[in-house]
């Protein structure tokens, strides 16, 4: 985790204009947390290879995790499409939000994929993101972060 924070600090201090992301991409990545800030590229697109490496997953496993077909991650046009990118960003944002609570990014991914959430009828975070309910999950995590009951 310390290495990720160091990398995030290095990205922010880069002086050349070429390496900076567009302002909208910077705001999106910053709102999603440090993990997402590192894994979002110059044009505001999630860097698939970086995500797969960070979580020790194949592209096929990653596609399954976000609820899309393997082709969505192997074909460049589909990888850069809004649906694929939004799913990847939602997953990264949620995993990044809970990584400190869970003890690291690997444990956060395990929670994301396997831990049933009673407030959502025993569904996992993964199932909620696949069904387009990432907003409700973010609200729930905000509620917990503010000291609310699970």
C-alpha positions in Angstrom: 0.0 0.0 0.0 2.9 2.4 0.8 4.3 1.8 -2.7 0.9 2.7 -4.2 0.9 6.0 -2.2 4.4 6.8 -3.3 3.5 6.2 -6.9 0.4 8.4 -6.6 2.6 11.2 -5.2 5.0 10.8 -8.1 2.2 11.0 -10.7 0.9 14.3 -9.2 4.3 15.9 -9.2 5.1 15.3 -12.9 6.0 18.7 -14.3 5.4 18.1 -18.0 2.0 18.8 -19.6 2.1 15.7 -21.7 1.9 13.3 -18.7 -1.0 15.1 -17.0 -4.5 13.6 -17.4 -7.4 15.8 -18.4 -9.0 17.6 -15.5 -12.1 15.5 -15.6 -10.0 12.3 -15.5 -8.1 13.7 -12.5 -11.2 14.5 -10.6 -12.8 11.1 -11.3 -9.6 9.3 -10.2 -9.1 11.4 -7.1 -12.7 10.8 -6.0 -12.3 7.1 -6.5 -9.3 6.9 -4.2 -5.5 6.4 -4.5 -5.7 2.9 -6.1 -7.9 4.2 -8.9 -5.8 7.3 -9.3 -2.8 5.1 -10.1 -4.7 2.8 -12.5 -6.4 5.5 -14.6 -4.4 6.5 -17.6 -3.7 9.8 -19.3 -7.0 10.0 -21.2 -9.1 9.0 -18.2 -9.3 5.4 -19.2 -8.7 2.5 -16.8 -5.4 0.7 -17.6 -6.6 -2.9 -17.8 -3.2 -4.5 -17.5 -2.4 -2.5 -14.4 -5.7 -3.6 -12.8 -5.2 -7.2 -13.7 -1.6 -7.1 -12.3 -2.6 -5.2 -9.1 -5.2 -7.9 -8.2 -3.4 -10.9 -9.7 -6.2 -11.7 -12.1 -6.4 -12.6 -15.7 -8.4 -10.4 -18.1 -11.0 -13.2 -18.2 -11.3 -13.2 -14.4 -11.5 -9.5 -14.3 -14.2 -9.5 -17.0 -16.2 -12.0 -14.9 -15.8 -9.8 -11.8 -17.3 -6.8 -13.5 -20.0 -8.8 -15.2 -18.9 -8.4 -18.8 -17.8 -10.9 -21.5 -14.1 -11.5 -22.1 -14.4 -9.8 -25.5 -15.2 -6.5 -23.7 -11.7 -6.5 -22.3 -9.8 -8.0 -25.3 -11.2 -5.8 -28.0 -9.8 -2.2 -27.9 -13.0 -0.5 -29.0 -15.1 -2.3 -26.4 -12.5 -1.8 -23.7 -12.6 1.9 -24.2 -16.4 2.0 -24.4 -18.4 3.8 -21.7 -20.0 0.6 -20.2 -16.7 -1.2 -19.8 -15.0 1.8 -18.4 -17.7 2.7 -16.0 -17.8 -0.9 -14.6 -14.1 -0.9 -14.2 -14.1 2.5 -12.4 -17.0 1.5 -10.1 -15.2 -1.7 -9.1 -11.9 0.3 -8.5 -13.7 3.0 -6.5 -15.4 0.5 -4.2 -12.3 -1.6 -3.7 -10.3 1.5 -3.1 -12.8 2.8 -0.5 -12.7 -0.3 1.6 -9.0 -1.3 1.2 -8.0 0.5 4.4 -10.9 -1.2 6.3 -10.1 -4.6 4.9 -6.3 -4.5 5.4 -5.2 -4.1 1.8 -6.3 -4.3 -1.8 -6.2 -8.1 -2.0 -8.5 -8.4 1.1 -10.7 -5.6 -0.3 -11.1 -7.6 -3.5 -11.9 -10.7 -1.6 -14.6 -8.8 0.3 -15.9 -7.3 -2.9 -16.3 -10.7 -4.6 -17.5 -12.9 -1.7 -18.8 -11.1 1.4 -22.6 -11.0 1.5 -24.1 -7.6 2.6 -27.1 -8.0 4.8 -28.5 -4.6 3.9 -28.8 -5.8 0.3 -30.4 -9.1 1.0 -27.1 -11.0 1.2 -25.9 -9.9 -2.2 -22.2 -9.1 -2.7 -20.7 -5.9 -3.8 -19.7 -7.6 -7.0 -23.4 -8.6 -7.7 -24.5 -5.0 -6.9 -22.1 -3.5 -9.4 -23.0 -6.0 -12.1 -26.7 -5.1 -11.6 -25.9 -1.3 -11.9 -26.4 -0.6 -8.2 -23.0 0.8 -7.5 -24.5 4.1 -6.4 -26.6 2.4 -3.7 -23.5 0.6 -2.6 -21.4 3.8 -2.4 -24.2 5.4 -0.3 -24.1 2.4 2.0 -20.3 2.6 2.4 -20.6 6.3 3.1 -23.2 5.5 5.8 -20.9 3.0 7.4 -17.9 5.4 7.2 -19.9 8.0 9.1 -20.6 5.5 11.9 -24.0 4.2 10.8 -25.1 0.6 11.4 -24.6 -2.0 8.9 
